[in-house]
Amino acid sequence: MASADVLILGAGPAGAIAALNLAPTRRVLLVERRKDASPRIGESLPPAARRLLTDMGLWESFLSEGHAPCFGNRAIWGGPDPVEMDFVRDLDGHGFHLDRARFEIWLRREAVRRGAALIFPAALHSIARDGDGWRVRLSSDRGVLETRVSVLVDAGGRSAPLSRRLGARRTASDKLVCGWVHGHCAESGPSAGTTYIEAEPDGWWYSAPLPAGRRVLAFHTDADLPAARVTHDRDALLARARSISGLSGVLEAAMFLPDERSGFTAAHSAVTSPYVGDGWLAVGDAASSFDPLSSQGLLNALFTGLAAAEAIERHLEGDADAIPGHARALEGIWAAYERHLRLFYAQEIRWPDRPFWQRRRGALHLTAPAPERALPGLGRLA
């Protein structure tokens, strides 16, 4: 392959955003190991995303994709009564419930339209320093491809494959996992257009409507707790959901009909150290992975993808502080995220003797709930 300015490993939201912002002025290779975008959890885009998409010239194209509006959040958290927060007074308008696979494909298409070269399916074979750049070899269905690039970007998700190959360490803060089920629904009543969260003794539940008359149901707990068995068993997860009073009412009102699409995923908080190095940097989940309770993972992917593109542009123009500056920005985001997460988990005090909640209160060094009443899922990036 011809040489390039930037190689981005991973064509998820963070990688595609970095690529589409760099492609108009730089030679960009966007490498993805999967042929198609897989079904996955992470479908909520908060109102603040509108500003990012507008700044990148993507807003009108995004609207044409027809994702479902999200008008607010409803939670049973910290007590038996539901707490609601809508986006009516949000200056950015409402949020969105996404068809996540279609969203990712759209971002890849935009990156290619702006000039990025998308290579898939392909995986990293080897990397080595080559002067002031990198010699990279990729394994693909066409054999081993080789190229020389100036900057590497790790957008490979929670596994952070490139960062770890270059000596970075990945540190997890907890053992949170998620089991999920997709299905059909007919939205009506208080659940229409609303994200729903409910705490229970061994973790918490999430459900939200999706485009095209679909809905997702997910349960979060720690991997080493007995309750984690249901995260691997679709039928057991559905049976447990029916035993949760508030949640079962939401699913009944939505006429939720589960189908065969289900899965399991890691959902723990984790951070990569360092975030950057000489000629490389990490973005999105490869840099820092967020607890889904924050509802900020996808927004963080968009923001850090854009921030990385801006840092790389300055770096290639000779700014020696550009990549270290990207690391400082990520450190600020992580600190804000931890503060918000402490606040969210501190609200729930009903099961002080259950391991899931004991761990969070112990890790958070809190003995009483914070004075403010915060609704999970509404944290903002710094």
C-alpha positions in Angstrom: 0.0 0.0 0.0 1.1 3.6 -0.5 2.3 5.4 2.5 -0.1 7.6 4.6 -0.1 10.3 7.2 -2.3 8.5 9.7 -3.4 4.9 10.3 -6.5 4.5 12.5 -7.0 1.0 13.9 -10.8 0.6 14.5 -13.6 2.0 12.5 -16.1 2.4 15.3 -17.4 5.9 16.2 -14.2 7.3 17.6 -12.0 6.0 14.8 -14.5 7.0 12.0 -14.8 10.5 13.5 -11.0 11.0 13.6 -10.8 9.7 10.0 -13.5 11.9 8.6 -12.0 15.0 10.2 -8.5 14.3 9.0 -9.3 13.0 5.5 -9.9 16.3 3.7 -6.3 17.4 4.3 -4.3 14.2 5.1 -3.9 10.7 3.7 -5.8 8.5 6.1 -6.1 4.7 6.4 -9.0 3.5 8.4 -8.6 -0.2 9.4 -11.5 -2.4 10.7 -11.3 -6.1 11.6 -15.0 -6.7 11.1 -16.8 -6.7 7.7 -20.1 -5.5 9.2 -21.0 -3.5 12.3 -22.2 -5.9 15.0 -25.3 -5.5 17.2 -24.2 -3.9 20.4 -25.2 -1.9 23.5 -24.6 1.8 23.4 -27.6 3.3 21.6 -28.2 6.6 23.4 -26.8 9.9 22.1 -27.4 12.8 24.5 -28.5 16.3 23.3 -25.0 17.7 23.6 -24.0 15.6 20.6 -25.8 18.0 18.3 -23.1 20.6 18.8 -20.3 18.1 17.9 -22.2 16.8 14.8 -22.9 20.4 13.7 -19.3 21.5 14.1 -18.2 18.6 11.9 -20.8 19.3 9.2 -22.6 16.1 9.9 -25.9 17.3 11.5 -28.2 17.3 8.5 -26.8 14.0 7.2 -27.4 12.5 10.7 -31.0 13.7 10.8 -31.6 12.1 7.4 -30.7 8.7 8.9 -34.0 8.6 10.8 -32.9 7.7 14.4 -35.6 7.8 17.1 -35.8 10.8 19.4 -35.1 10.5 23.1 -37.1 13.0 25.1 -35.7 12.2 28.6 -34.8 9.7 31.2 -36.9 7.9 33.8 -35.3 6.0 36.8 -36.2 4.1 39.9 -33.0 4.8 41.8 -32.4 5.5 45.5 -36.1 4.9 46.3 -39.3 3.2 45.1 -40.7 6.2 43.2 -39.7 7.0 39.7 -37.7 10.2 39.0 -38.0 11.8 35.6 -35.9 14.4 33.7 -36.8 15.5 30.3 -34.9 17.5 27.6 -37.6 20.1 27.1 -35.5 22.9 28.5 -32.2 21.6 27.1 -30.8 24.2 24.6 -29.6 21.4 22.4 -33.1 19.8 22.1 -33.8 16.2 22.6 -31.3 13.3 22.4 -31.6 10.2 20.2 -32.0 6.4 20.5 -29.9 5.0 17.7 -29.8 2.0 15.5 -26.2 1.6 16.6 -25.0 -0.6 13.7 -26.5 1.8 11.1 -25.0 4.7 12.9 -21.5 3.2 12.7 -21.9 2.3 9.0 -23.0 5.9 8.3 -19.9 7.3 10.0 -17.7 5.0 8.0 -19.4 6.1 4.8 -18.9 9.7 5.7 -15.2 9.1 6.4 -14.8 7.4 3.0 -16.8 10.2 1.3 -14.3 12.7 2.7 -11.3 10.8 1.4 -10.3 8.1 3.9 -9.3 4.7 2.7 -11.3 2.0 4.5 -9.6 -1.4 4.7 -11.7 -4.3 6.0 -11.6 -7.0 7.2 -8.1 -6.5 8.4 -6.1 -6.8 11.6 -2.8 -5.5 12.9 0.0 -8.0 12.1 3.0 -6.0 13.2 4.3 -2.5 13.9 7.8 -1.2 14.1 9.5 2.2 14.3 10.8 3.4 10.9 12.7 6.7 11.4 10.2 9.3 12.5 7.3 7.1 11.4 6.0 3.6 11.6 6.2 0.5 9.4 2.8 -1.3 9.7 1.8 -4.7 8.4 -1.9 -5.7 8.2 -3.4 -9.2 7.9 -6.3 -9.2 5.4 -8.2 -11.5 3.1 -5.8 -10.3 0.4 -2.8 -11.4 2.4 -0.3 -9.2 4.4 -0.4 -5.6 3.4 2.4 -3.2 4.4 2.6 0.6 4.6 4.5 3.4 6.2 2.6 6.0 8.3 3.5 9.0 10.4 0.9 8.7 13.2 -1.0 5.7 14.7 -4.4 6.0 16.4 -5.8 3.3 18.6 -9.6 3.2 18.2 -9.8 -0.5 18.8 -12.3 -0.4 21.7 -11.9 -1.8 25.2 -9.2 -4.2 24.2 -6.9 -1.2 23.2 -4.9 -3.5 20.9 -2.5 -0.9 19.6 -1.8 0.8 22.9 -1.1 -2.5 24.6 1.2 -3.6 21.7 3.1 -0.4 22.3 3.5 -1.0 26.1 0.5 0.8 27.6 -1.3 -0.8 30.5 -5.0 -1.2 30.8 -6.5 -0.8 34.3 -10.1 -1.8 35.2 -11.9 -0.1 38.1 -14.6 -2.8 38.6 -16.1 -6.0 37.2 -19.3 -4.7 35.6 -20.8 -6.9 32.8 -24.0 -6.6 30.8 -26.4 -9.1 29.3 -28.9 -7.8 26.7 -31.9 -8.8 24.6 -33.4 -7.0 21.6 -37.0 -7.3 20.6 -40.0 -5.6 19.0 -42.3 -3.1 20.7 -45.2 -0.8 20.2 -44.3 2.3 22.2 -47.0 4.0 24.2 -47.5 5.6 27.6 -44.7 7.0 29.8 -42.1 4.8 28.2 -42.4 6.2 24.7 -39.2 8.0 23.7 -37.7 7.6 27.1 -34.7 5.8 28.5 -35.6 3.7 31.6 -33.2 2.7 34.4 -34.0 0.7 37.6 -31.8 -0.4 40.4 -32.2 -3.8 42.1 -30.3 -5.6 44.9 -27.6 -7.1 42.6 -27.2 -4.4 39.9 -29.3 -2.3 37.6 -31.5 -2.5 34.5 -31.7 -0.4 31.3 -34.3 -0.4 28.6 -34.9 2.0 25.7 -36.8 2.1 22.5 -34.9 1.9 19.2 -35.7 2.9 15.7 -38.1 0.8 13.6 -40.3 -0.4 16.4 -37.6 -2.1 18.4 -36.4 -2.0 22.1 -33.4 -3.2 24.0 -33.4 -4.6 27.6 -30.1 -5.0 29.5 -29.0 -6.1 33.0 -25.8 -4.9 34.6 -24.0 -6.7 37.5 -20.5 -7.8 38.5 -19.0 -10.7 36.7 -18.2 -12.7 39.9 -21.6 -12.4 41.5 -24.2 -15.2 41.3 -26.6 -12.8 39.5 -24.1 -12.7 36.5 -25.3 -16.1 35.4 -28.4 -14.5 33.9 -26.3 -12.2 31.7 -25.3 -15.3 29.7 -28.8 -16.8 29.6 -31.4 -15.0 27.5 -34.4 -16.8 29.1 -33.2 -16.4 32.6 -32.6 -12.7 32.0 -36.1 -12.2 30.7 -37.5 -14.1 33.7 -35.6 -11.9 36.1 -36.8 -8.8 34.3 -40.4 -9.8 34.8 -39.8 -10.0 38.5 -38.8 -6.3 38.7 -42.0 -4.4 39.4 -41.3 -1.1 37.7 -39.4 -2.6 34.8 -42.0 -5.3 34.1 -44.6 -2.5 33.8 -42.5 -0.6 31.3 -42.0 -3.7 29.2 -45.7 -4.5 29.4 -46.8 -1.0 28.4 -44.4 -1.1 25.4 -45.7 -4.6 24.4 -42.1 -5.8 24.4 -41.7 -9.0 22.4 -38.1 -10.4 22.7 -36.5 -11.9 19.6 -33.4 -14.1 19.3 -30.9 -11.3 19.2 -29.1 -11.2 22.6 -25.6 -10.9 23.8 -23.1 -10.4 26.6 -20.5 -7.6 26.9 -18.0 -6.1 29.3 -19.2 -2.8 30.8 -16.6 -1.9 33.4 -14.8 1.4 33.8 -11.2 1.2 32.6 -8.4 3.5 31.6 -5.3 3.1 29.4 -2.0 4.5 30.7 -0.4 6.3 29.1 -3.0 7.6 26.7 -0.4 8.7 24.1 3.2 8.1 23.1 5.8 9.1 20.5 3.8 9.1 17.3 0.6 7.5 18.6 -2.5 8.2 20.7 -5.7 6.5 21.8 -9.3 7.6 21.4 -12.8 6.4 22.6 -13.0 3.2 24.6 -9.3 2.4 23.8 -8.4 5.4 25.9 -11.0 5.2 28.6 -14.1 3.0 28.9 -17.2 4.4 30.8 -19.8 2.6 32.9 -23.0 2.7 30.8 -24.8 4.4 33.8 -23.1 7.6 32.8 -24.6 7.5 29.2 -21.5 9.2 28.0 -19.6 6.5 26.2 -20.8 7.3 22.8 -20.5 11.1 23.3 -16.9 10.5 24.6 -16.1 8.6 21.4 -17.3 11.4 19.2 -15.5 14.1 21.3 -12.2 12.3 21.6 -12.2 11.3 17.9 -12.5 15.0 17.0 -10.0 16.1 19.6 -7.5 13.5 18.2 -7.9 14.7 14.7 -7.2 18.3 15.8 -4.2 17.2 17.8 -2.8 15.1 14.9 -3.2 18.0 12.5 -1.2 20.3 14.8 1.4 17.5 15.4 2.0 17.1 11.6 2.4 20.8 11.3 5.2 20.7 13.9 3.5 21.4 17.2 5.5 19.3 19.7 2.8 19.8 22.4 -0.1 18.6 20.3 -0.1 14.9 21.3 0.7 15.5 25.0 -2.1 18.1 25.0 -4.5 15.4 23.8 -3.5 13.3 26.9 -4.2 16.2 29.2 -7.6 16.6 27.7 -8.4 12.9 28.3 -7.2 13.2 31.9 -9.7 16.0 32.5 -12.5 14.0 30.9 -11.7 11.0 33.1 -11.7 13.1 36.3 -15.1 14.6 35.5 -16.5 11.1 34.6 -15.3 9.7 38.0 -17.0 12.6 39.9 -20.3 12.1 38.1 -20.2 8.3 38.6 -19.6 8.7 42.3 -22.6 11.0 42.5 -24.9 8.6 40.6 -24.0 5.5 42.6 -24.1 7.4 45.9 -27.9 8.0 45.4 -28.7 4.3 45.8 -28.7 3.2 49.5 -31.5 0.7 49.8 -29.3 -2.4 49.8 -26.2 -1.6 51.9 -25.5 -5.3 52.6 -25.5 -6.5 49.0 -22.0 -7.0 47.5 -22.8 -5.0 44.3 -23.6 -1.8 46.2 -21.1 -2.4 49.0 -18.3 -2.4 46.4 -19.4 0.8 44.9 -19.8 2.6 48.2 -16.4 1.3 49.4 -14.7 2.3 46.2 -16.4 5.7 46.3 -15.4 6.4 49.9 -18.9 7.6 50.6 -21.1 6.9 53.7 -24.1 9.0 52.8 -25.8 10.1 49.6 -24.7 13.4 48.0 -27.0 16.3 48.8 -28.0 16.8 45.2 -30.6 14.6 43.5 -29.0 13.4 40.3 -30.6 11.2 37.8 -28.3 8.4 36.4 -27.4 8.8 32.8 -27.2 12.6 32.7 -23.5 13.2 33.3 -21.7 15.6 31.0 -18.1 15.6 29.7 -15.8 18.3 31.1 
